[in-house]
């Protein structure tokens, strides 16, 4: 039983076809849904729940600090409360909420029927949900993390935080990060490869640019923290001393890895919110955004420069002044592309005729609050000022102005704006305005005052304070403000809930918007569009207001579903010229089962049940390989592979479908993790060379021989693919098996080198990092072999051949990557220390 | 490969700041290594070999980015190109100019501060 499209008529055979192919099941089968609309909504609703939990913790904090010398909560519980508040808001609310909104909107805005990897969306959601539940469960076990949301070592290490507190954070957040990175990969590929025909890059909705940059930032920015979390968990659980200076490690390495992620994270949250602003302002001003190209320049520049700021969180740890000045300069620099966007918004307001509807109110609030937050950010970029207010409530106030101003206000504008999309109904203007003013007033009362509290010297993270220090009144005012803000949130929630019942029905395109998401029915069907139009400009609904009707009548392309496939266009990344038909997988329980298995791994590690963790890991790998099996020419992926004469081929019948792009972007994330690991290696050599001179060494010859074998394998594979591309699949299975054999031989050599080295990973950071690096290489090489062996098997079963050549082209980049990391790893891990010893 | 290097290839949208990022890591890493092993005395002020080397590294990047920006500007002026390609060429040129300015701005402290204090 599936849901019918809203507004579908029972006698429309086209809609019946589409419903049969795309419909969402109900009951327990709803676990199998992979459709982006449902997944996006699930992300946002779950994010809202975590926001409310984080908000309750914030109220607890403000209650405690309202008066001096209070004992509402003790220091231990207070530590847990502020750690979990920050963690929940950053990792479980802000990022997933923005990703959820993007997952919901992007296909609709770019004229596609779904994201290109729907099962990955589903896996991402389940990982997010399970990771969030595991993390939040720690609150009820009195085992919540309590070392601050950035988990600085040595405070978070086993010696200073015994018990599972930090483990909950490290494992839970890493679990949630699988979700973030998977959504990042699929948003990048979807935006680049599945836009509507004719939608060249210069015609893409501006929100698409913001999400493209955000997703790339997630792909590159999250892996350093994933690496840091794995290393810290290994230190806590297995005694590998990556951050212990007595054994050659360094606690500042954690700070580097955390902030390599942490500062871009601020922009990962801000950019999609700014994308909402750039989308909504033109609609409510009735004119295009001023300076589209300038805004694109600003967004790309922000994305890059934000990676050059991480050390500005570490100005007080003892870094040379010149190095601080580099980061101080970059911190000031990033204000410029942000200012370009602000001026573009102001110019759009100036030249347009603004309508001050409810979403617009939040946008104006955003401009005021965010500009204030940005200005205090420039103040903090100045090293001497930063030294003065470091770790005070000034920083807390600045951070909330940037994050709440830069994320929450635009988010609320967006939620009100797209509310008719979610429910088919309009919000209440009156209740909505009450909610806005209560929140706006409460927020500023809380955090404007907090700047002064900080300037008066009150440190952050203290659970109470003595009277007479001048902090009593500002703290009381902040606490009163926070409760007003909470009443504002309650009013907004009430409005959201009530509008589902009492909101008036939304007309088609109720805000007179220009972007394609308003060409769907309200609420939209799972397939978004009954036919896919050609897009010739940036404002399709302004230039062609009849598009919603002509799309629904099936007057555009891919207007049939009688083949039983879920289809959308695969288009050229630059021009938007159609190049293939992407056939998307249908509903599947595999992502849910995979996430469940990973969840068992996580819980087992927390409970130190390592055998169960191992079994669950093997089960996860099995499920994921089964998932990969149902691809390409497999009947489950394309039940009917026939196309109309003259139609473009299905992507599985080409050599360059979205999977290849997905592999490329995934390897970019993987490369970021690898480079972070090399950074750690070189960093420890620089700061603690004494600890990096262990006796244990890998032998050169197995690695050199391995590089030779892998080079031969990569060349052989390349030759096979060249022939396959030319339509020659003779002896393909045998060749792939032989290449796999070479890879296995190389992996065996690597394993031998590791076992032979006699490393003592608990005794020194050198050996620990060396072992970690070699295991990283080994896992990748074995994975490459496993995937290629499966391809060889698929060739024998007739699932890969000259007609369906796609999948080996997806696997090949992994082999090239493996060769690259093995060769560079040899240079970094074996040759570099030799030069060091010689010097 | 030739297509990748075209001023109209989408790679140009990231190349300018990618080069800047690599240079940024290079000067930060280079400074750390220099200070760890060959730290000049603080009394020498900012006129040290370290400052000179790090500052000199900015010049080729500045010049190369300028050349790429000029190339993009010229490609964007070619009206025979499609609007998408011209958009990419001109936006890419803008990114290269931003890379140039960012290089100069971040290198400025080399004229003012000693390296390892």
Interface residues (C-beta under 8 A of the other chain):
Chain A: X200 X201 X202 X203 X293 X296 X297 X300 X301 X304 X305 X307 X308 X311 X320 X321 X322 X323 X325 X326 X328 X329 X330 X332 X333 X337 X573 X574 X575 X576 X682 X686 X687 X689 X839
Chain B: X9 X10 X13 X14 X17 X18 X20 X21 X24 X27 X28 X29 X31 X32 X33 X35 X36 X37 X51 X82 X83 X84 X85 X87 X88 X90 X91 X94 X95 X98 X102 X105 X106 X108 X109 X110 X112 X113 X114 X115 X116 X117
